[in-house]
Amino acid sequence: MAILSAHIQFIPLSNEAPMAAVDSAIALIQTVGLTYEVGPFGTSVEGEASAIQELVHNLLKSTISKEFLLNVQYHVGTDKLSNADKVAKFR
């Protein structure tokens, strides 16, 4: 079981209601069963690597917006902190 952390940023470029498009992308993230935290500039997710890869694939093929940027940062490694541990001292 490979656990992965990622930060996903969906930026609609061609959409009359950009915030609604962002909300739709977040709704898709919420349906996959990953641990997630929505932030002002993106959503952090954590879970099985295959589930995160499938999520990114689904966002890429989505019709949420005609044109969009999808920025994804992965934290890979065997001795990494969880997303909750990374921010615990600030909460």
C-alpha positions in Angstrom: 0.0 0.0 0.0 1.7 3.2 -1.2 0.4 6.3 0.5 0.9 9.5 -1.3 0.4 13.2 -0.5 -0.5 15.7 -3.2 -1.7 19.3 -3.6 -4.1 19.9 -6.5 -4.9 23.3 -8.0 -7.7 23.5 -10.7 -7.7 26.8 -12.5 -10.4 27.4 -15.1 -9.3 29.6 -18.0 -12.3 29.5 -20.2 -15.4 29.6 -18.0 -18.1 32.2 -17.4 -18.4 31.1 -13.7 -14.9 30.2 -12.6 -15.7 29.7 -8.9 -18.5 27.3 -9.8 -16.0 25.4 -11.9 -13.6 25.2 -9.0 -16.5 24.0 -6.8 -17.2 21.3 -9.3 -13.5 20.2 -9.2 -13.6 20.1 -5.4 -16.8 18.1 -5.5 -15.0 15.5 -7.7 -12.2 15.4 -5.2 -14.7 14.8 -2.4 -16.2 11.8 -4.1 -13.1 9.6 -4.3 -12.6 8.8 -0.6 -9.3 10.4 0.0 -8.4 12.5 3.0 -8.5 16.1 1.8 -8.3 19.6 3.0 -9.6 22.5 0.8 -7.4 25.6 1.0 -7.7 29.1 -0.6 -5.3 28.2 -3.5 -5.8 24.4 -3.9 -6.7 21.2 -2.2 -4.4 18.8 -0.4 -5.1 15.1 -0.6 -3.6 12.0 0.9 -4.2 8.4 0.3 -3.5 5.4 -1.9 -1.2 6.4 -4.8 -3.5 4.7 -7.3 -6.5 6.6 -6.1 -4.7 9.9 -6.4 -3.5 9.0 -9.9 -7.1 8.1 -10.9 -8.3 11.4 -9.4 -5.8 13.4 -11.5 -6.7 11.4 -14.6 -10.4 12.1 -14.0 -9.8 15.8 -13.5 -7.7 15.9 -16.7 -10.6 14.3 -18.7 -13.3 16.3 -17.0 -15.6 18.7 -18.9 -15.8 21.1 -15.9 -14.2 23.9 -18.0 -13.4 24.1 -21.7 -9.8 25.1 -20.8 -8.0 24.9 -17.5 -4.7 24.5 -15.8 -4.2 21.6 -13.4 -1.2 22.0 -11.1 -0.3 18.9 -9.1 2.5 18.6 -6.5 3.4 15.2 -5.2 5.2 14.4 -2.0 6.8 11.0 -2.5 8.9 9.0 -0.1 8.9 6.4 2.5 9.7 8.5 5.5 7.5 11.6 5.0 5.1 13.4 7.3 1.4 13.2 6.8 -0.4 16.3 5.7 -1.9 16.7 9.2 1.6 16.4 10.8 3.0 19.1 8.4 0.5 21.7 9.7 -0.2 20.6 13.2 2.1 23.1 14.9 0.1 26.0 13.2 -3.3 24.7 14.3 
